[in-house]
Amino acid sequence: MNLIIFSGPPSSGKTSIILKTIDALKKRNITVGVVKFDCLYTDDDILYEKAGIPVKKGLSGSLCPDHFFASNIEEVVQWGLNQNLDMLITESAGLCNRCSPYLKDIKGVCVIDNLSGINTPKKIGPMLKSADIVVITKGDIVSQAEREVFASKVNSVNPKALTMHINGLTGQGAYELSTLLYDEEQQIDSVQGMELRFPMPSALCSYCLGETRIGEAYQMGNIRKIDLGDEHE
């Protein structure tokens, strides 16, 4: 089975891109399933079900969604194998822009949209910087010049990635993406022992453990303070 990891900021068009890409894969008789990772709520699984795509969703609740992803990806892969899938796609929302949901030797796709702001590529961490393929969406809403400038900003952050524009509404460009995803030589039957491309966001502080009170007296563990210089002393 092939495993493909999609990530990107919320509402960047990941689900639409995946649906259009799966349509193209189905025409090549490739069986695809999806596992959707999110925090508090998602109804994207309903969209996949309507399209006849095997789907499961996982909500991390109070946990970081990427820690939740890393803790569950092996079980997710085994579910895909039990479904006799040719390809399993996982979709993860990069809520803090510091997320790093990619595994070494597994294709990683980052979806980012043209409307997010010209400096957004610089604000997104490993989720964009370590992706193999960067998909830029909503290009139909901006001018050609804006598309090119935004793509240039993406390229400056991740020059190794293949950058492509896809329209999530019409599916234009989705077929080209589908030809890049499926690889008969990248079959896996487990991700046990595989490594993350980049360490997860690190935090184990009193607030992680449920503390709600503000002040140094209540802070312990992995705490970082802002450098305000000497003015506050």
C-alpha positions as CSV (number, residue, x, y, z in Angstrom):
1,M,0.0,0.0,0.0
2,N,1.1,3.6,-0.7
3,L,0.9,6.1,2.2
4,I,0.6,9.8,1.4
5,I,0.5,12.5,4.1
6,F,-1.4,15.7,3.4
7,S,-1.2,18.7,5.7
8,G,-1.7,22.4,5.6
9,P,-3.4,25.3,7.4
10,P,-7.1,25.1,8.1
11,S,-9.4,25.9,5.2
12,S,-6.6,25.9,2.7
13,G,-8.6,23.4,0.5
14,K,-7.0,20.1,1.5
15,T,-10.2,18.0,1.4
16,S,-11.3,19.4,-1.9
17,I,-7.9,18.7,-3.4
18,I,-7.9,15.2,-2.0
19,L,-11.4,14.5,-3.4
20,K,-10.5,15.7,-6.9
21,T,-7.2,13.7,-6.8
22,I,-9.0,10.5,-5.7
23,D,-11.4,10.9,-8.7
24,A,-8.4,10.8,-11.0
25,L,-6.9,7.8,-9.2
26,K,-10.2,5.9,-9.4
27,K,-10.1,6.2,-13.2
28,R,-6.8,4.2,-13.0
29,N,-8.5,1.6,-10.8
30,I,-6.5,2.6,-7.8
31,T,-8.4,2.0,-4.5
32,V,-7.9,4.9,-2.1
33,G,-9.0,5.4,1.6
34,V,-8.6,8.5,3.8
35,V,-8.0,9.1,7.5
36,K,-8.8,12.6,8.7
37,F,-7.1,14.0,11.7
38,D,-8.5,17.1,13.4
39,C,-8.9,18.7,16.8
40,L,-12.4,19.4,18.0
41,Y,-14.7,18.8,15.0
42,T,-14.8,17.8,11.4
43,D,-17.6,16.7,9.0
44,D,-15.2,16.1,6.2
45,D,-15.6,12.3,6.7
46,I,-19.2,12.8,5.4
47,L,-17.9,14.2,2.1
48,Y,-15.6,11.2,1.7
49,E,-18.4,8.8,2.5
50,K,-20.7,10.5,-0.1
51,A,-17.9,9.9,-2.6
52,G,-17.8,6.2,-1.7
53,I,-14.3,6.5,-0.2
54,P,-13.4,4.4,2.9
55,V,-12.8,6.9,5.7
56,K,-12.1,7.2,9.4
57,K,-11.6,10.3,11.4
58,G,-9.7,11.0,14.6
59,L,-10.2,13.9,16.9
60,S,-7.3,14.8,19.2
61,G,-9.4,16.8,21.6
62,S,-7.1,18.6,24.1
63,L,-3.9,17.0,22.6
64,C,-1.7,18.5,19.9
65,P,-3.1,17.0,16.6
66,D,0.4,16.1,15.4
67,H,1.3,14.2,18.6
68,F,-2.0,12.5,18.2
69,F,-1.1,11.7,14.6
70,A,2.3,10.2,15.5
71,S,0.7,8.1,18.3
72,N,-1.8,6.6,15.9
73,I,-0.3,6.4,12.4
74,E,0.8,2.8,12.7
75,E,-2.7,1.7,13.7
76,V,-4.1,3.8,10.8
77,V,-1.8,2.0,8.3
78,Q,-2.9,-1.4,9.6
79,W,-6.6,-0.3,9.1
80,G,-5.7,0.7,5.5
81,L,-4.1,-2.7,4.9
82,N,-7.2,-4.5,6.3
83,Q,-9.3,-2.5,3.8
84,N,-7.1,-3.8,1.0
85,L,-6.3,-0.3,-0.2
86,D,-3.8,0.5,-2.9
87,M,-3.3,4.0,-1.3
88,L,-4.0,5.5,2.1
89,I,-4.1,9.3,2.4
90,T,-4.0,10.9,5.8
91,E,-5.1,14.5,6.2
92,S,-3.9,16.6,9.1
93,A,-4.6,20.2,9.9
94,G,-1.5,22.3,10.8
95,L,-3.2,24.5,13.3
96,C,-0.1,26.2,14.9
97,N,2.0,26.3,11.6
98,R,4.8,24.5,13.6
99,C,3.4,21.1,12.9
100,S,5.6,18.4,11.4
101,P,3.4,15.4,10.4
102,Y,5.7,14.0,7.7
103,L,7.7,10.7,7.8
104,K,11.0,10.0,6.1
105,D,10.6,8.0,2.9
106,I,6.8,8.7,2.8
107,K,5.5,11.4,0.4
108,G,4.4,14.6,2.1
109,V,2.1,17.1,0.5
110,C,1.5,20.6,1.9
111,V,-1.6,22.5,0.7
112,I,-1.5,26.3,1.1
113,D,-3.8,28.9,-0.5
114,N,-3.1,32.2,-2.3
115,L,-5.4,34.2,0.0
116,S,-3.4,33.5,3.2
117,G,-1.1,36.4,2.8
118,I,2.1,37.1,1.0
119,N,4.3,36.4,4.0
120,T,2.5,33.2,5.1
121,P,5.0,30.8,3.6
122,K,7.7,32.3,6.0
123,K,5.4,31.8,8.9
124,I,4.8,28.1,8.3
125,G,7.4,25.8,9.7
126,P,8.4,22.2,8.8
127,M,4.9,21.5,7.5
128,L,5.8,23.5,4.4
129,K,9.6,23.5,4.5
130,S,9.9,19.7,4.6
131,A,7.1,18.8,2.1
132,D,7.9,16.9,-1.2
133,I,5.0,18.6,-3.0
134,V,3.4,22.0,-2.3
135,V,-0.1,22.5,-3.7
136,I,-1.2,26.1,-4.0
137,T,-5.0,26.6,-4.1
138,K,-7.5,29.4,-4.8
139,G,-5.4,30.8,-7.6
140,D,-8.5,31.7,-9.6
141,I,-9.3,34.5,-7.1
142,V,-6.1,36.4,-7.5
143,S,-4.2,37.8,-10.4
144,Q,-1.5,36.0,-12.4
145,A,1.1,38.3,-10.9
146,E,0.0,37.5,-7.3
147,R,0.1,33.8,-8.1
148,E,3.7,34.1,-9.3
149,V,4.8,36.2,-6.4
150,F,3.2,33.8,-3.9
151,A,4.7,30.8,-5.7
152,S,8.1,32.5,-5.5
153,K,7.7,33.0,-1.7
154,V,6.9,29.3,-1.4
155,N,9.9,28.3,-3.5
156,S,12.2,30.5,-1.3
157,V,11.1,28.6,1.8
158,N,11.2,25.1,0.2
159,P,13.3,25.2,-3.1
160,K,13.4,21.3,-3.2
161,A,9.6,20.8,-3.4
162,L,7.6,20.5,-6.6
163,T,5.2,23.4,-6.5
164,M,1.9,23.2,-8.4
165,H,-1.4,25.1,-8.7
166,I,-4.7,23.2,-8.3
167,N,-8.2,24.4,-8.4
168,G,-10.2,22.7,-5.7
169,L,-13.5,23.6,-7.2
170,T,-13.0,22.5,-10.8
171,G,-10.2,19.9,-10.2
172,Q,-7.9,21.5,-12.7
173,G,-4.4,20.2,-12.0
174,A,-5.6,17.3,-9.8
175,Y,-4.9,14.7,-12.5
176,E,-1.3,15.8,-12.7
177,L,-1.0,15.5,-8.9
178,S,-2.5,12.0,-9.0
179,T,0.3,10.9,-11.4
180,L,2.9,12.0,-8.9
181,L,1.4,10.3,-5.8
182,Y,1.0,6.6,-6.7
183,D,4.3,4.7,-6.8
184,E,4.4,0.9,-7.1
185,E,7.9,0.9,-5.6
186,Q,6.9,2.7,-2.4
187,Q,4.7,-0.1,-1.0
188,I,4.7,-0.4,2.8
189,D,3.1,-2.8,5.2
190,S,4.0,-0.9,8.4
191,V,5.6,2.4,9.5
192,Q,7.0,0.8,12.7
193,G,10.5,2.3,13.3
194,M,10.2,5.0,10.7
195,E,11.3,8.5,11.7
196,L,9.7,11.9,11.6
197,R,11.3,14.3,9.2
198,F,11.4,16.9,12.0
199,P,10.8,16.8,15.8
200,M,7.3,17.6,17.0
201,P,6.5,20.8,18.9
202,S,7.9,20.3,22.3
203,A,6.0,21.3,25.5
204,L,5.4,19.7,28.8
205,C,4.4,22.5,31.2
206,S,1.9,23.1,33.9
207,Y,-0.6,24.3,31.3
208,C,-0.2,21.1,29.3
209,L,-1.3,19.3,32.5
210,G,-4.4,21.3,33.0
211,E,-3.3,24.4,35.0
212,T,-5.4,27.5,34.3
213,R,-4.0,30.1,36.6
214,I,-1.7,32.8,35.3
215,G,1.6,33.7,37.0
216,E,5.1,32.4,37.6
217,A,4.1,30.7,40.8
218,Y,1.9,28.3,38.8
219,Q,4.4,27.7,35.9
220,M,6.7,24.7,35.8
221,G,8.3,22.4,33.2
222,N,9.2,23.5,29.7
223,I,8.6,27.3,29.9
224,R,10.0,29.9,27.6
225,K,9.8,33.6,28.5
226,I,9.8,36.5,26.0
227,D,12.8,38.8,26.0
228,L,11.6,42.3,26.8
229,G,15.1,43.7,27.5
230,D,15.6,45.8,30.7
231,E,12.7,48.1,30.3
232,H,10.3,46.0,32.5
233,E,12.8,45.9,35.4
